[in-house]
C-alpha cells in the first residue's frame, strides 16, 4: 500500500479565479503485486483549468485507469506549480498514489504535456 499522499497545494490555493488553460496528461502506474499478480495500469486525461496559487498556478488532476483483471483505480489531486521548459511554456508534475482496488494501490509519477503546444509565443 502507498503512504498517504500530501496535497498541500490543494489546501492553500484559491479556487475563485481560474486562468484559461489546461494540460494533457498521459501515464502509467508503477507495477503492483510483483509476487502475486504483477501488473500496472495506464491513464489519459486533461487537467482542470489553472488555479491561482502562490503567485503562479496549479491544476486539479483527475483520472481513472484502464482495467486489469476486472479492476480500475482512480486519482484526484493537484499538480505541482509550473516547471518552465523554454519559450514561455511550462509543464506540471504529479507524484502520488491511486485509490485502492482489488486489495492494492499504485504509485505514479507523471509530467503533463506542454501547455498550448501549437500557439506562437
Secondary structure, 3 states (H helix, E strand, C coil): CCCCCCCHHHHHCCCCCEECCCCEEEEECCCECCCCCCECCEEEEECCCEEEECCEEEEEEEEECCCECCECCEEEEECCCCEEEECCEEECEEEEECCCECCECCEEEEECCCCCCCCCC
